[in-house]
């Protein structure tokens, strides 16, 4: 979403969307905090995030706090303020930090802040989204991303946590008995793609998320 549009959205706009969509839970609205802009801009966005967190307390549905900031001081402040408000579930966007190789700097400090704020680890929930794999050193946190769907759009198939082109001979004729495939092979999905692309994409996407879920449970 463009930054200019984010700036125009107010609490009442989000409340209207929530009322119409009726979600089971909602996260505090995401914002933009860049590391290469003047600090007043990122601080204004961080303060805006905390204000949203306070406004969202009026909602009668489960809330997920947001961990965001251009630097560790901003992130730490935003976390502690949401803890004071009573938040126990948190999500942290991590794709850009992961790509910039900065996640290993921020994540341990944020986890330390959360652990210091609660008596034990089970008192809070933490979701890292935008990254779904290759984080073996952080086995005790939940991960989430949309790779299962994005890979499917490009005809890519997950098998035991790794992705392959549907035509790859390594997996092309392997039968899969997940709830989506029910004995189908990647070759069958290729054939289906020409007959009913929407159904093939849906089958492939569901297969991918099921395979990723099983792979993470086995780790």
C-alpha positions, -999 to 999 in steps of 0.1 A, spaced: 0 0 0 15 34 -9 27 55 20 5 84 9 -26 62 12 -15 49 46 -12 85 58 -48 92 49 -63 63 67 -77 70 102 -89 48 130 -125 51 119 -115 38 84 -100 7 99 -129 2 122 -153 4 92 -133 -23 74 -132 -45 105 -170 -41 109 -176 -51 73 -151 -80 71 -158 -93 107 -124 -110 112 -117 -134 141 -88 -111 152 -70 -81 139 -35 -68 139 -26 -32 146 -23 -14 112 11 -16 96 30 16 88 62 26 73 95 33 91 126 36 70 161 35 83 174 60 58 151 90 65 153 117 93 145 103 127 115 126 132 97 108 104 102 73 117 94 84 152 62 100 140 52 67 124 62 47 155 41 70 177 12 67 153 14 29 156 12 31 194 -18 55 191 -35 30 169 -28 2 194 -45 23 221 -75 31 198 -79 -6 189 -85 -15 226 -121 -3 219 -127 -33 197 -143 -65 211 -121 -90 192 -86 -105 199 -58 -80 190 -23 -86 177 3 -60 185 28 -49 159 65 -46 164 79 -20 140 105 8 140 135 21 121 159 13 149 160 -9 180 151 20 203 118 26 184 109 -11 183 117 -15 220 96 15 229 66 4 208 67 -31 223 68 -19 259 39 5 253 18 -22 239 27 -45 268 15 -18 292 -18 -17 273 -23 -54 279 -12 -69 245 -1 -105 247 1 -114 209 26 -97 187 36 -98 150 69 -86 136 74 -80 98 108 -94 89 112 -97 51 132 -65 46 153 -71 77 160 -106 65 170 -95 30 192 -68 44 208 -93 68 197 -72 98 173 -97 114 199 -113 136 206 -79 151 170 -69 159 152 -102 167 172 -113 197 168 -79 213 130 -78 207 126 -114 221 146 -103 252 123 -73 257 93 -96 255 108 -121 279 116 -94 304 80 -81 302 64 -114 310 70 -140 338 74 -169 313 75 -175 275 40 -190 274 26 -157 286 29 -141 252 26 -151 215 51 -140 188 48 -143 151 76 -134 127 60 -129 92 76 -124 58 101 -152 65 91 -189 65 122 -210 65 160 -211 70 158 -197 105 170 -228 124 184 -208 153 149 -195 161 130 -228 165 109 -215 193 90 -188 174 62 -190 149 69 -181 112 46 -171 85 48 -159 49 30 -162 15 57 -182 -2 33 -211 -6 10 -190 -27 36 -170 -46 54 -202 -55 22 -217 -67 15 -188 -90 48 -195 -107 41 -232 -110 64 -242 -82 58 -272 -59 69 -278 -23 82 -312 -14 95 -318 21 101 -281 27 120 -275 -6 104 -261 -38 107 -274 -73 94 -266 -107 64 -288 -114 83 -302 -144 114 -312 -123 120 -349 -128 129 -352 -91 93 -348 -81 73 -348 -113 59 -383 -109 58 -385 -71 23 -392 -58 11 -370 -30 -16 -379 -5 -22 -346 12 -58 -333 15 -53 -312 -17 -37 -338 -40 -53 -370 -28 -29 -392 -49 -22 -367 -76 13 -362 -90 28 -328 -101 23 -341 -137 -14 -343 -129 -14 -307 -118 4 -297 -150 -24 -314 -170 -51 -298 -149 -34 -264 -154 -44 -265 -191 -79 -276 -184 -88 -255 -154 -60 -231 -143 -79 -217 -113 -85 -252 -99 -49 -262 -106 -36 -231 -89 -58 -237 -59 -47 -273 -56 -10 -263 -59 -13 -235 -33 -31 -257 -7 -6 -285 -13 23 -260 -7 10 -247 26 2 -282 38 37 -294 29 53 -264 46 32 -270 77 42 -306 80 78 -298 73 79 -273 102 63 -297 126 90 -323 118 118 -299 125 
